[in-house]
Amino acid sequence: MSLGILANTMKMSFLKNSMVFHNQKINILSEIEHLDERLNYKNLEGHTLHVGPLIRKEEPYRNMTQSERMKILTTYFMLFNKLNIKYKTFIVEKTKGQTKNDLIRSLSGQVMEFVNSKHNYFADNKFVIYYDNGQTQVSNILATVFSLYDCEFKIIKPDKYKLF
């Protein structure tokens, strides 16, 4: 099983972090190839989705229209609906007066609660956590929460893993 961190942003009014779960024994290569074909058709060869920058119209999406960005998002949603994957998104609302530590503590609590609720699943499976090591706090949460389980951490570049 792999666990990829899909999106993470602290620049909006919410701190969001998603995990994607994919059983790597299930071959999804043909679906990924189809995704690449669709993205190539849209002049996005080798593209990997970064939801936060896409929504906020940041690089590499800065010069795209809302319609173009929506088409990219739709292409990925169509793929996700076809695949046998699961995902979990953690959302922490930012409120006035909260510190960055308050937000991280709340995110950590949500991740820990989720993992504890799925203890049997995580305890019975070896899995790989793919992460781009983008935020030290998120890396620390993952390392702490998953320290009791048989998992391997792989630092990746998002453009090397489509389910990131």
C-alpha positions in Angstrom: 0.0 0.0 0.0 1.2 3.5 -0.6 0.2 6.6 1.2 0.9 9.8 -0.7 0.4 13.3 0.6 -1.9 14.9 -2.0 -2.3 18.5 -1.0 -1.0 20.7 1.8 -1.5 24.4 2.1 -1.3 27.0 4.9 -1.9 30.1 2.8 -5.7 30.0 2.9 -8.2 30.1 5.8 -7.8 26.4 6.2 -4.9 24.0 6.7 -5.6 21.0 4.5 -3.7 17.8 4.1 -4.8 14.7 2.2 -3.6 11.2 2.2 -4.1 8.9 -0.8 -4.2 5.1 -0.2 -3.4 2.7 -3.1 -2.8 -1.0 -2.9 0.3 -1.3 -5.0 -0.6 -5.0 -5.8 -3.3 -3.5 -8.1 -1.8 -2.4 -11.4 -3.1 1.0 -12.4 -0.5 1.6 -15.2 -3.1 1.7 -18.0 -5.2 4.3 -16.2 -2.1 6.4 -15.5 -1.1 6.1 -19.2 -4.6 7.3 -20.2 -4.3 10.2 -17.8 -1.0 11.1 -19.4 -2.6 11.0 -22.9 -5.4 13.4 -21.7 -2.9 15.7 -20.1 -0.6 15.7 -23.2 -3.7 16.6 -25.3 -4.1 19.6 -23.0 -0.4 20.5 -23.5 0.5 19.4 -19.9 3.0 16.6 -20.7 4.4 15.1 -17.5 2.0 17.0 -15.3 1.4 16.1 -11.7 -1.4 17.8 -9.8 -0.8 20.2 -7.0 -4.2 21.2 -5.8 -3.3 24.2 -3.6 -1.4 26.1 -6.3 -4.0 25.1 -8.9 -6.8 26.6 -6.8 -4.8 29.7 -5.8 -3.6 30.3 -9.4 0.0 30.0 -8.5 2.9 28.6 -10.5 2.7 26.6 -12.8 -1.0 27.6 -13.1 -0.5 31.4 -12.9 -1.2 32.1 -16.6 -4.2 29.6 -17.0 -7.8 30.6 -17.0 -10.2 29.3 -14.4 -11.7 27.1 -17.2 -8.3 25.6 -18.0 -7.6 24.9 -14.3 -11.0 23.3 -13.9 -10.3 21.0 -16.8 -7.1 19.8 -15.1 -9.0 19.2 -11.9 -11.8 17.4 -13.7 -9.3 15.1 -15.5 -7.8 14.1 -12.2 -11.2 13.6 -10.5 -12.2 11.3 -13.4 -9.1 9.2 -12.8 -9.6 9.0 -9.1 -13.2 7.9 -9.6 -12.0 5.0 -11.8 -9.2 3.8 -9.6 -9.5 1.6 -6.5 -8.0 4.2 -4.2 -9.1 5.8 -1.0 -8.2 9.1 0.4 -8.7 11.0 3.6 -8.5 14.8 3.9 -7.8 16.6 7.1 -9.0 20.1 7.5 -8.1 22.6 10.2 -9.9 25.9 10.1 -7.6 28.9 10.8 -9.1 31.3 13.4 -7.9 34.6 14.6 -5.3 34.3 17.3 -4.2 30.8 16.4 -0.5 30.2 16.2 1.1 27.9 13.6 1.7 25.5 16.5 -2.0 25.4 17.3 -2.8 24.5 13.7 -0.1 21.8 13.6 -1.3 20.4 16.9 -4.9 20.2 15.6 -3.7 18.5 12.4 -1.6 16.1 14.3 -4.6 15.2 16.5 -6.8 14.5 13.5 -4.2 12.3 11.8 -3.6 10.4 15.0 -7.3 9.9 15.6 -7.8 8.6 12.0 -4.8 6.2 12.2 -5.9 4.9 15.6 -9.4 4.3 14.2 -7.8 2.2 11.4 -5.3 0.5 13.7 -6.1 -3.0 12.5 -5.7 -2.0 8.9 -2.3 -0.3 9.5 -1.1 -3.1 11.9 -1.9 -5.9 9.4 -0.3 -4.3 6.3 3.2 -3.1 5.3 3.0 0.2 3.6 5.1 2.9 2.0 4.6 6.6 2.7 5.6 8.9 -0.2 6.1 12.5 0.8 8.0 15.4 -0.7 9.4 16.4 2.7 7.9 19.9 2.0 7.0 20.8 5.5 9.0 19.7 8.5 5.9 19.8 10.8 4.0 17.4 8.5 7.1 15.1 8.2 7.2 15.0 12.0 3.5 14.2 12.3 3.8 11.3 9.8 7.0 9.9 11.5 5.4 10.1 14.9 1.9 8.8 14.1 3.2 5.9 11.9 6.2 4.9 14.1 4.2 2.0 15.6 3.6 0.4 12.2 5.6 -1.5 9.5 6.1 1.3 7.1 8.8 2.8 4.9 9.2 6.5 4.1 10.2 7.5 0.6 11.0 11.1 -0.1 9.8 11.8 -3.7 9.5 14.7 -6.1 5.8 15.1 -6.8 6.3 14.9 -10.6 7.6 11.3 -10.1 4.4 9.9 -8.5 1.0 10.6 -10.0 -1.1 9.8 -6.9 0.9 12.3 -4.8 
